Amino acid sequence: MESDSLQVRTYVNGTLYSILVRSSLKEHAAEIGLPDSLRALIEHSDDTLARQINYILEQLESPPADDGAASDDEDDDAEEDAEDEGDVDDDEARERP
């Protein structure tokens, strides 16, 4: 987060924001003191980075999302991918003599 590269900082901040919807990760972040570290980092950040960090802090302070909901969506995607692959295999099987 202290990288000189704006792209790296933006990527890291976006990743943190995205993964901190999971209650288990949010709890672990609190245990290791991430909110305090982020607040300290804001003091030494430009406006853009400070705004991104504030979004992450808001995510940390928001009520945890249901971890099961994210897993269900991932499972549905995996099932759809498997079905799509099955369709290709069936088509290939029909073309073979």
N, C-alpha and C positions, 0 to 999 in steps of 0.2 A: 504494500500500500504506500510505501515511501519511495517507490521507484520514480526516477526522473521522467519516465515515459508516460505521457497522458493516456496513451492507448492501453498500457498495462494497468494503470490505476483504474481506468474506466472498466476494463474487463474484470478485474478482481472485485471491484465494488458491485458490478452487476451479478457476478457469480455468488457473492455473499448474499446479496439481496434475494436471489432466486432460491438458494439452498436453505435459507433461514425461515422458510415457510414450514419446514419439518420440525415438529415439536422436539424431537430428540436432539437435533442439531442446535436448535434454539436454546435448549437447556444446557447443553455442553458449552455453547458459546458463553452463556452467563457464568457457568462454573469456572471457566478459565479467564474471566474478566474482560471479555471482548468489549462490552459496552463502555467500560472505563477507558480502555485503550483508544476506542474510537473517539470518545469525548476529548481526550487529550490531543489526539491527532487533528481534530477540528481547529484547535487553537493555532496550528502551524500550517493551515491549508488555505489555498485560494478559494474564492467563492464557489466555483464549480465543484471542486472536491468536497468542500464543506457541505454543499447541498446533497451530494451523493451519500456522504456519510450520515447525514440526517435521515435520509430515506432508509438506510440500513438500520439505524437506531429505532426508527418507527416500526420497522419490521420486527426487530427484537422485542419491542414493547407491546406489540399487538398480540391478541389472543392466539394461541397456537392453532394451526390448521390440523384437521384430522389426518394423521399419517396414512391411514387406510385408504383415504380417497385418492391420494397420489398413486398408491400401489395399484388400486383398481384400474386407474387410467392406463398405467404402464402395462398391466396384464391384458387389457383390451387391445392395446396397440400390438402387443406380441401375438395375440390370437389372430388379429387381422392380417399381420404379416405372414403368419403361418398359413392362413387360408389362401392368401395371394400366391404364395409359393406353391401350394398344392394345386392351384388352378394352372400354373405354368407346367407343372409336372404332368397333369392330366392331358394337357394339350400336346405336350411332347410325346406322351405315350400313344396318343391317337395317330400321330404322324409317322411313327415307326411301323415297319412292316411286321 
